[in-house]
Amino acid sequence: MIAILAMGMIGFTNISAIADNKRATNNTEAVAESDKMLTIESWMTDEDYWTSEAQVNAVEAEEALQIESWMTNESYWTSETEVIAIEADEPLTVESWMTDESLWK
């Protein structure tokens, strides 16, 4: 009797939650963030800010790369070890089960 009553209560709460367009959530579910309304600030529309005559003389440049001796050493780039050719795979063949219409329906 208690089990029937418990099942009835569970069913009633689920029906109420669905009827109220609610859904159950767990604590691990992420909460959606809401964005704040963006506002236009004075500097965004200030013509002087965008048409400045000031020039920047400092040019950012990376330091030039240097060639090191190991980069041009031929022995570093050639190998004395023997390279064994990889075996070629057999060509694919069409087998009877691949074209059997009864297997593919």
C-alpha positions as CSV (number, residue, x, y, z in Angstrom):
1,M,0.0,0.0,0.0
2,I,2.9,2.4,0.9
3,A,4.6,1.5,-2.4
4,I,1.5,2.4,-4.4
5,L,1.1,5.7,-2.5
6,A,4.8,6.5,-3.1
7,M,4.5,5.8,-6.8
8,G,1.4,7.9,-7.0
9,M,3.2,10.9,-5.4
10,I,6.1,10.5,-7.7
11,G,3.8,10.4,-10.7
12,F,1.9,13.4,-9.5
13,T,5.0,15.5,-9.0
14,N,6.3,14.6,-12.5
15,I,2.9,15.5,-14.0
16,S,2.9,18.9,-12.1
17,A,6.4,19.7,-13.2
18,I,5.6,18.9,-16.9
19,A,2.3,20.9,-16.7
20,D,4.2,24.0,-15.3
21,N,6.8,23.7,-18.1
22,K,9.4,23.0,-15.6
23,R,12.1,20.4,-15.8
24,A,14.2,18.8,-13.2
25,T,17.8,19.9,-13.0
26,N,20.8,18.5,-11.2
27,N,23.5,20.5,-9.5
28,T,26.1,19.7,-12.2
29,E,24.1,21.4,-15.0
30,A,25.7,24.6,-16.2
31,V,23.7,27.8,-15.7
32,A,23.4,30.0,-18.8
33,E,25.0,33.4,-18.4
34,S,23.1,36.5,-19.5
35,D,25.0,39.2,-21.4
36,K,24.7,42.8,-20.2
37,M,23.4,45.4,-22.6
38,L,26.2,47.0,-24.5
39,T,26.4,50.8,-24.5
40,I,28.0,53.2,-26.8
41,E,30.8,55.3,-25.1
42,S,31.9,58.7,-26.1
43,W,35.3,57.6,-27.5
44,M,33.6,55.2,-29.9
45,T,32.0,58.1,-31.8
46,D,34.8,60.6,-31.3
47,E,36.1,61.4,-34.8
48,D,39.4,62.6,-33.3
49,Y,40.1,59.3,-31.8
50,W,39.8,57.4,-35.1
51,T,41.5,60.0,-37.4
52,S,44.6,60.7,-35.2
53,E,47.5,62.1,-37.1
54,A,50.0,60.7,-34.5
55,Q,52.5,58.3,-36.1
56,V,54.1,55.4,-34.5
57,N,57.8,55.2,-35.3
58,A,58.5,52.0,-33.3
59,V,58.3,49.0,-35.6
60,E,58.0,45.7,-33.9
61,A,60.2,43.1,-35.5
62,E,61.3,39.7,-34.5
63,E,65.0,39.0,-34.1
64,A,66.5,37.5,-37.3
65,L,67.0,33.8,-37.2
66,Q,70.5,32.6,-37.3
67,I,71.7,29.6,-39.3
68,E,73.5,27.2,-37.1
69,S,76.2,24.7,-38.1
70,W,74.0,21.6,-37.6
71,M,71.5,23.0,-40.0
72,T,73.9,22.8,-42.9
73,N,75.8,19.7,-41.8
74,E,75.1,17.1,-44.5
75,S,75.8,14.1,-42.2
76,Y,73.1,15.3,-39.9
77,W,70.5,15.0,-42.6
78,T,71.6,11.7,-44.2
79,S,71.1,8.4,-42.6
80,E,73.4,5.4,-42.8
81,T,70.7,3.0,-41.7
82,E,69.0,0.8,-44.3
83,V,65.4,1.5,-45.0
84,I,63.4,-1.6,-45.7
85,A,60.5,-1.2,-48.2
86,I,57.1,-1.7,-46.7
87,E,55.1,-4.7,-48.0
88,A,52.4,-3.7,-50.4
89,D,48.8,-4.6,-49.5
90,E,47.0,-7.0,-51.8
91,P,44.5,-5.3,-54.1
92,L,40.9,-5.3,-52.9
93,T,38.5,-7.7,-54.5
94,V,34.8,-7.7,-54.7
95,E,33.4,-10.7,-52.8
96,S,30.0,-12.3,-53.4
97,W,28.5,-11.1,-50.1
98,M,29.3,-7.5,-51.0
99,T,26.9,-7.6,-54.0
100,D,24.3,-9.9,-52.5
101,E,21.1,-7.8,-52.6
102,S,19.4,-9.8,-49.9
103,L,22.0,-8.8,-47.3
104,W,21.6,-5.1,-48.0
105,K,17.9,-4.7,-47.6
